[in-house]
Structure formats: C-alpha cells, structure tokens
C-alpha cells in the first residue's frame, strides 16, 4: 500500500488505492485537511419511471441501477448534505471541489454546496458533441451536463493554472463552456459480457482539463464515486496521487484493471505553462546590476524610439525619465506601458527583447536549490 505520513503519530493517507465502502463513512475515516481536490460524480437521481426504447423498439441502456434510486427529493438532499460535509472536512483549507451533474440534481447540489460553506468559483457547461438523442420526442435533446467548481471557503487560495488552460485552448482564455465528446469506441469500457461497464463513464478529456487546470503534480485527488476509475486513470498519468471510493465490487474490478495499464507521463511532459502572476518579480535594475545591460546602453522601441539606461535602473529619453514603463508610456503618450514588452536592445547586430533577460534570471531562480 502506498501511503504518506500526515503528521507525527497521526493517520496516513491510503494513496493510489480504491477503497471499498460507503463514501461518507470512508471519507470520515480519512485525516482532516488532507486532500487537495475532490472530483465528485454523484448519483443523478434520474427518477426513471419506465423503460426507454429507441424508435426500432430496442431498449436503451439507461441509468436504472440501485445506487441511483432515492425515495424522494428529501432523501436525496439528505444524502447530498452528508457526503458534502464529509468531503469538506477532509479538504485542505486551500482545497477545492468539482461536482458534475445533470438537470435532475445539479441545482439541488449547488444549493447544498453553498449551505455547507463552499464558495462557488464557476459553473462549467460540458457540451457534448455526440449526445444521446431524445427518443420520445417530448423534450429538447439533453446535450450537456453542468459542473460546479468551488473552493472550501471564500478565502481559500485555490489552485488555478490559468496559463496551462489557456495553452490547451490555443492561446485563448479557457471559457466556461467545454465542447467535448462523451465516451465512445475504444475509451468506453466493457464488462465480461461485452456490455458497458458503467452507464455514466466520463471521458478522460474532461478529467484531463479539470486536473491540469486545478491541481499540480503531487497533489492528492479524491473521487468519492469512483465508478470505472476515470479520475484515477487521469490522475495517475498526470503525476497526481488519487484515492477512489467505490462500494460496487463490479466497478472496482473494472477500475483496478484499467489503472494497472496506466503509466505516468515523464516529468518533462508534466510541466505546464506558468501563470505570469506567480512568477518571481525581477526589477529592471537587477539587469543593470548584473551587467546584463550597461549604463549608457541604448534601448529601442518597436517604432524606433530610443532611451538610455542609467546606473540606477531608470531610463532617460529627452525630457522623459523614469522606469521602463513610465518612459515607454511618455514616448507613446499612453496612460500605461508594459516596458518589458516594449523595449529591446542589440547584441551582435540582433534586436532582442529585454524580457528575455528577465526570463533568464527567473530560470536561474527556479533552478536554484532550496
């Protein structure tokens, strides 16, 4: 069993294991404030009253298992409150939770999240490119599910890898509507009878985006409704530790087999784009102190305007003097200017951005031993 100590003499986390049992009881047995992220795909309480058939009269393999059956909305709400309370107890102070659901349950879950003290950060609409059609023709085709992303409390410093998600989206801010396909083909797991191993198996693409965006390598991700193990499979590949809770033996067997085949990506592949806000601050004067730029050296702008570097790390250009940002703004007659993107210098006849020197210093700081 892979475990890590929580505190001297205290309990340990059962990492990278699927735990058998009721999710509330198992979560209550885990150490308080020990989990970085929870991804929860709870029962949807679909309230199916009869079998559903296609136009050719073949039966639809719908979600009609016992674990999705509740006697009333009140019973479902009580269940929701209990597992959310257990989940909040084990989340670290800066931890967060994702909950996915359909119109049958997500609004009730959202209210319970807020009542429990969680702070909602976003709701994300997963728009399915290949949804199941509405066979009865009495409602709109249900082509999306909703995920709620919430921090443990309003003041939590939750993980958000903004630049990584932006990179996934070809350099554009990641939006709150995600267009991804449901599980089909080789990704859809089958049981020994050749049938769907789990009726609500989530695609790995969905969990990839969630984990890249809201966790870091080495974080502990818990899934209290583990099912076929998508959360664990993606977490393992991305270098995160996982804990799965699943009471159905059939699903545990499927998930165990799946997880054995997963290999962690190499360390370099797990590195993601870093948010500029999290980068260490480098004063322009440090470039001068270290001799990377010399007092008296001339900097140029994209439109050919010039300024001289002074020994104190300021610039001067005619009557304008001050920081790299202030002088750039003065020359452009603009309210502000990002001097790091504005100014260039020359080396061996080549024009180079001063930001490359800043990145060089930041790289040294990251590689420096603690």
Buried (B, 14 or more C-beta within 10 A) or exposed (E): EEEEEBEEEEBBBBEBBBBEEBBBEBBBEBBEEBBBBBBBBBBBBBEEEEEBEEEEEEEEEEBBEEEBBBEEEEEBBEBBBBBBBBBBBBBBEBBBBBBBBBEBBBEBBBEBBEEBEBBBBEBBBBEBEEBBEEBEEEEEEBBBBBBBBBBBBEEBEBBBBBBBBBBBEEEEEBEEEBEBBBBEEEEBBEBEEEEBBBBBBBBBBBBBBBBBBBBBBEBBBBBBBBBBBBBBBBBBBBBBBBBBBBBBEEBBBBBBEBBEEEEBEEEEEBEBBBEEEEBEEBEBBBBBEEEBBEEEBEBBBEEEBEBBBBEEBBBEBEEBBBBBBBBBBBBBEEEEBEBBEBBBBEEEEEEEBBBEBBEBBBEEEEEEEE
